[in-house]
Amino acid sequence: MKFNIYHPDSLHDKSFLITGGAGFIGSNLVEYLVQHKASKIRILDNLSLGTKENILEFLDLPNVEFIEGDIRDFNICKAAVEKIDFVLHQAALGSVPRSIDDPITSNEVNVTGFLNMLEASRLAGVKRFVYAASSSTYGDSPILPKQEDVIGNPLSPYAVTKYVNELYAQVYSSVYGFHAVGLRYFNVFGPKQNVNGAYAAVIPLFVSAMLKGENPIINGNGINSRDFTFVSNVVQANIKAAFAKNNAKHTVLNIAFGGQTSLVELVNAINKKLNTEIDPKFRDARRGDVTHSFANVNKAEKLIGYVPEVSFEDGIAKTVEYFQQKI
């Protein structure tokens, strides 16, 4: 995928660590940094969710280094941040259902692993730490659109872990003067997203099923809505957050397109792109799912200059084209 330029200066003398860099969002960040010739691109991934296929084309490049390791190992984290300017921390165990099935492992990776990376980065003198936060932090708050300073009670262990990340980052800012930027992602989708496994996200599941002529399965009545966000918008946010000049303390930003799409409307959009008329099947709603998600992105625009470039419709078209080549 071809990315626009989101950084202010040349990257030829700048080094980056992308945790979870073999995963969906991480590998797209790696691709951006390769395209724009960053001096050093170090990837840390334990390959539990990410795959080497996502980054295979980059591994022989002289400025790309791959470390197979786990963020739950503090020594691995310390080694990974050596001589690194910017950390883009994407490594996590996503999925609300996964966290409900196995809250212990979700906590170990998302909380202990996060703290390991935060502390290792502080000790190494990293210039900027940008991390993947989550819209799940809004919990049961009914207020729409979602604004960063108004959250509700968490609805899943996953939501708890991502909120704890924000609390740790705030403490590191106030106690140690080590400032981070948290990006609350809203339902990111696009090329390289994993379609396999019990916890795959809704868009790759729907696209994969419909490409095979199968009925996509909606959990609930289909009116649940999401602010689906194409992955290049998230790449933009990470790079702009890394280089923003006015972040003198920890902050958290909504990263989304700023729209609302129901799951039934999602099926209709995929049908339109495929020129099909496949109906969804419905089953009971899942525990821990929020009903509606819709972001206000004004704060991100003001602080880091984030302006989403790819709409839901254009993103669906790009995503369908990608999976048509893969399936």
C-alpha positions as CSV (number, residue, x, y, z in Angstrom):
1,M,0.0,0.0,0.0
2,K,1.3,3.5,-0.9
3,F,1.2,5.9,2.0
4,N,1.3,9.7,1.9
5,I,4.0,11.5,3.9
6,Y,3.0,12.2,7.5
7,H,6.4,13.1,9.0
8,P,7.9,16.6,8.9
9,D,11.5,15.8,8.2
10,S,13.7,13.2,6.7
11,L,13.7,9.8,8.5
12,H,17.2,8.9,7.3
13,D,18.8,9.5,10.8
14,K,15.9,8.3,12.9
15,S,15.4,4.9,14.5
16,F,12.1,3.2,15.3
17,L,10.9,0.2,17.3
18,I,7.5,-1.3,16.3
19,T,6.3,-3.8,18.9
20,G,3.8,-6.2,17.4
21,G,5.4,-5.2,14.1
22,A,4.4,-8.5,12.4
23,G,0.8,-7.9,13.2
24,F,-1.9,-6.0,11.3
25,I,-1.3,-2.4,12.3
26,G,2.4,-2.9,13.1
27,S,3.2,-4.3,9.7
28,N,1.5,-1.4,8.0
29,L,3.7,0.9,10.2
30,V,6.8,-1.0,9.1
31,E,5.7,-0.6,5.5
32,Y,5.4,3.2,5.9
33,L,8.8,3.5,7.5
34,V,10.4,1.4,4.8
35,Q,8.8,3.5,2.1
36,H,10.2,6.6,3.7
37,K,13.6,5.3,4.4
38,A,13.9,5.3,8.1
39,S,17.5,4.7,9.3
40,K,16.6,1.8,11.6
41,I,13.3,-0.1,11.8
42,R,13.4,-2.7,14.5
43,I,10.4,-5.1,14.8
44,L,9.6,-6.9,18.0
45,D,7.0,-9.7,17.8
46,N,6.5,-13.1,19.4
47,L,4.4,-14.3,16.3
48,S,1.5,-15.4,18.5
49,L,-0.8,-13.2,16.4
50,G,1.4,-11.6,13.8
51,T,3.0,-13.5,11.0
52,K,6.3,-13.3,9.2
53,E,4.3,-13.2,5.9
54,N,3.2,-9.7,6.8
55,I,6.8,-8.4,6.9
56,L,8.7,-11.0,4.7
57,E,9.4,-8.5,1.9
58,F,11.2,-6.2,4.3
59,L,13.4,-8.6,6.4
60,D,16.4,-8.6,4.0
61,L,16.6,-4.8,4.0
62,P,19.7,-3.5,5.7
63,N,17.7,-1.0,7.8
64,V,15.2,-3.6,9.1
65,E,15.8,-5.9,12.1
66,F,13.5,-8.5,13.5
67,I,13.5,-9.7,17.1
68,E,11.3,-12.7,17.9
69,G,10.5,-12.0,21.5
70,D,7.8,-11.4,24.1
71,I,7.0,-8.1,25.8
72,R,6.3,-10.0,29.0
73,D,10.1,-10.5,29.2
74,F,11.7,-7.3,30.5
75,N,15.1,-8.2,29.3
76,I,13.8,-8.6,25.8
77,C,12.2,-5.2,26.1
78,K,15.4,-3.5,27.3
79,A,17.3,-5.0,24.4
80,A,14.7,-4.0,21.9
81,V,14.8,-0.3,22.8
82,E,18.6,0.1,22.7
83,K,19.6,3.1,20.5
84,I,15.9,3.7,19.5
85,D,14.4,7.2,19.1
86,F,10.8,6.4,18.7
87,V,8.7,3.5,20.0
88,L,5.4,2.7,18.3
89,H,3.9,0.2,20.7
90,Q,1.2,-2.0,19.0
91,A,1.8,-5.3,20.7
92,A,-1.2,-6.5,22.6
93,L,-3.8,-9.2,22.9
94,G,-6.9,-7.7,21.3
95,S,-10.4,-9.0,21.3
96,V,-13.1,-8.6,23.9
97,P,-14.2,-12.2,23.7
98,R,-10.6,-13.4,24.1
99,S,-10.2,-11.4,27.3
100,I,-13.4,-12.8,28.7
101,D,-12.3,-16.4,27.9
102,D,-8.7,-15.8,29.3
103,P,-8.4,-12.6,31.4
104,I,-5.1,-13.7,33.0
105,T,-3.2,-13.8,29.7
106,S,-4.8,-10.6,28.5
107,N,-3.6,-8.9,31.6
108,E,-0.1,-10.3,31.4
109,V,0.4,-9.1,27.8
110,N,-1.6,-5.9,27.9
111,V,-0.6,-4.6,31.4
112,T,2.7,-6.3,32.4
113,G,3.9,-6.2,28.8
114,F,3.0,-2.6,28.4
115,L,4.6,-1.6,31.7
116,N,7.8,-3.4,30.6
117,M,7.9,-1.5,27.4
118,L,7.2,1.8,29.1
119,E,9.9,1.4,31.7
120,A,12.5,0.0,29.2
121,S,11.8,3.0,27.0
122,R,12.1,5.5,29.9
123,L,15.4,4.0,31.0
124,A,16.7,4.0,27.4
125,G,15.9,7.7,26.9
126,V,13.4,7.1,24.0
127,K,12.3,10.5,22.5
128,R,8.7,9.6,22.1
129,F,6.5,6.6,23.1
130,V,3.3,6.2,21.1
131,Y,1.0,3.4,22.1
132,A,-2.2,1.7,21.0
133,A,-5.0,2.6,23.3
134,S,-8.6,1.5,22.6
135,S,-12.1,2.8,22.2
136,S,-13.2,0.0,24.6
137,T,-12.1,2.4,27.4
138,Y,-15.4,4.3,26.9
139,G,-17.2,1.2,28.3
140,D,-20.9,1.8,29.1
141,S,-20.9,5.6,28.6
142,P,-23.9,6.4,26.3
143,I,-22.5,9.7,25.2
144,L,-22.0,10.1,21.4
145,P,-19.7,11.1,19.9
146,K,-17.1,9.8,22.2
147,Q,-14.8,12.5,23.7
148,E,-11.6,11.7,25.4
149,D,-12.4,13.1,28.9
150,V,-15.7,11.3,29.3
151,I,-15.6,7.5,29.9
152,G,-17.8,5.0,31.5
153,N,-17.3,1.7,33.3
154,P,-15.4,-1.0,31.4
155,L,-17.4,-3.8,30.0
156,S,-14.6,-6.5,29.6
157,P,-11.2,-7.5,30.9
158,Y,-9.7,-6.2,27.7
159,A,-11.2,-2.7,28.4
160,V,-9.7,-2.8,31.9
161,T,-6.2,-3.5,30.5
162,K,-6.3,-0.7,28.0
163,Y,-7.5,1.8,30.6
164,V,-4.7,0.7,32.9
165,N,-2.2,1.4,30.1
166,E,-3.5,5.0,30.1
167,L,-3.2,5.3,33.9
168,Y,0.4,4.0,33.8
169,A,1.3,6.4,31.0
170,Q,-0.2,9.3,33.0
171,V,1.8,8.3,36.1
172,Y,5.0,8.0,34.1
173,S,4.4,11.5,32.8
174,S,3.7,13.1,36.2
175,V,6.3,11.1,38.2
176,Y,9.2,10.6,35.8
177,G,8.6,13.2,33.2
178,F,8.4,10.5,30.5
179,H,5.6,11.6,28.2
180,A,3.6,9.2,26.0
181,V,0.8,9.5,23.5
182,G,-2.1,7.1,23.7
183,L,-4.2,6.5,20.5
184,R,-7.7,5.2,21.2
185,Y,-8.3,3.2,18.0
186,F,-11.8,2.7,16.8
187,N,-12.4,-0.6,14.9
188,V,-9.4,-0.5,12.6
189,F,-9.5,-2.5,9.4
190,G,-7.6,-3.0,6.1
191,P,-4.9,-5.0,4.4
192,K,-2.9,-7.6,6.4
193,Q,-5.7,-8.0,9.0
194,N,-5.9,-11.5,10.3
195,V,-9.0,-13.5,9.1
196,N,-8.1,-16.7,10.9
197,G,-8.9,-17.9,14.4
198,A,-11.7,-17.6,16.8
199,Y,-11.1,-13.9,17.6
200,A,-10.8,-12.4,14.1
201,A,-12.3,-9.0,13.7
202,V,-15.6,-8.4,12.0
203,I,-14.6,-6.9,8.7
204,P,-12.1,-9.5,7.6
205,L,-14.6,-12.2,8.7
206,F,-17.4,-10.7,6.7
207,V,-15.3,-10.1,3.6
208,S,-13.8,-13.6,3.7
209,A,-17.2,-15.2,4.1
210,M,-18.9,-13.2,1.4
211,L,-16.1,-13.7,-1.1
212,K,-16.9,-17.4,-0.6
213,G,-20.6,-16.8,-1.1
214,E,-21.3,-17.5,2.6
215,N,-23.6,-15.6,4.9
216,P,-21.8,-13.3,7.3
217,I,-22.8,-13.8,11.0
218,I,-24.0,-10.8,12.9
219,N,-23.9,-10.9,16.7
220,G,-27.0,-9.2,17.9
221,N,-29.7,-7.5,15.8
222,G,-27.3,-5.6,13.4
223,I,-28.1,-2.1,14.5
224,N,-25.0,-2.0,16.7
225,S,-22.7,0.7,15.1
226,R,-19.0,1.2,14.9
227,D,-16.7,4.0,13.7
228,F,-14.8,1.8,11.3
229,T,-11.3,3.2,10.6
230,F,-9.1,2.4,7.7
231,V,-5.6,1.4,8.7
232,S,-3.8,4.2,6.8
233,N,-5.6,6.7,9.0
234,V,-4.0,4.9,12.0
235,V,-0.6,4.9,10.4
236,Q,-0.9,8.7,9.9
237,A,-1.9,9.1,13.6
238,N,1.1,7.1,14.9
239,I,3.6,9.0,12.8
240,K,2.2,12.4,13.5
241,A,2.0,11.6,17.2
242,A,5.6,10.6,17.2
243,F,6.7,13.9,15.7
244,A,4.2,16.3,17.3
245,K,6.0,19.3,18.9
246,N,3.3,20.3,21.4
247,N,2.9,17.2,23.5
248,A,4.6,18.2,26.7
249,K,2.8,15.7,28.8
250,H,0.9,12.4,28.5
251,T,-2.3,12.7,26.3
252,V,-4.9,10.4,24.9
253,L,-6.4,10.9,21.5
254,N,-9.4,9.4,19.6
255,I,-8.2,7.9,16.3
256,A,-11.1,7.2,14.0
257,F,-12.8,8.4,10.8
258,G,-15.6,10.1,12.7
259,G,-18.6,8.2,11.4
260,Q,-21.1,5.6,12.3
261,T,-21.9,2.4,10.4
262,S,-24.2,-0.4,11.6
263,L,-23.3,-4.0,11.0
264,V,-26.2,-4.3,8.6
265,E,-24.8,-1.3,6.7
266,L,-21.4,-3.0,6.7
267,V,-22.8,-6.1,5.0
268,N,-24.6,-3.8,2.4
269,A,-21.3,-2.0,1.7
270,I,-19.4,-5.2,1.0
271,N,-22.3,-6.5,-1.2
272,K,-22.1,-3.3,-3.2
273,K,-18.4,-3.7,-3.8
274,L,-18.8,-7.4,-4.7
275,N,-21.9,-6.8,-6.7
276,T,-23.7,-9.5,-4.6
277,E,-26.9,-9.8,-2.5
278,I,-25.8,-12.0,0.4
279,D,-27.9,-11.7,3.5
280,P,-26.4,-11.9,7.0
281,K,-27.4,-14.5,9.6
282,F,-28.1,-13.3,13.2
283,R,-27.2,-14.8,16.5
284,D,-27.2,-13.7,20.2
285,A,-25.2,-10.6,21.1
286,R,-21.8,-11.1,22.6
287,R,-20.9,-10.3,26.2
288,G,-18.9,-7.2,26.7
289,D,-19.7,-5.6,23.3
290,V,-20.6,-1.9,23.3
291,T,-23.8,-0.9,21.5
292,H,-22.6,2.1,19.6
293,S,-19.2,3.7,18.9
294,F,-18.6,7.0,17.2
295,A,-15.6,9.3,17.8
296,N,-15.0,13.0,18.0
297,V,-11.5,13.5,16.5
298,N,-11.1,17.2,17.1
299,K,-8.5,16.8,19.8
300,A,-6.3,14.7,17.6
301,E,-6.6,17.3,14.8
302,K,-5.7,20.1,17.2
303,L,-2.7,18.4,18.9
304,I,-1.1,16.4,16.2
305,G,-2.7,17.5,12.9
306,Y,-4.6,14.3,12.4
307,V,-7.1,14.5,9.6
308,P,-8.5,11.1,8.4
309,E,-8.0,10.7,4.7
310,V,-9.6,7.4,3.8
311,S,-13.4,7.1,4.3
312,F,-15.2,3.9,5.3
313,E,-16.4,3.3,1.8
314,D,-13.0,3.8,0.2
315,G,-11.4,1.6,2.9
316,I,-13.9,-1.2,2.2
317,A,-13.1,-1.1,-1.5
318,K,-9.3,-1.3,-0.7
319,T,-9.9,-4.1,1.8
320,V,-12.1,-6.2,-0.5
321,E,-9.5,-5.9,-3.3
322,Y,-6.8,-7.0,-0.9
323,F,-8.7,-10.1,0.3
324,Q,-9.7,-10.9,-3.3
325,Q,-6.0,-11.5,-4.0
326,K,-5.5,-13.6,-0.9
327,I,-8.6,-15.9,-0.9
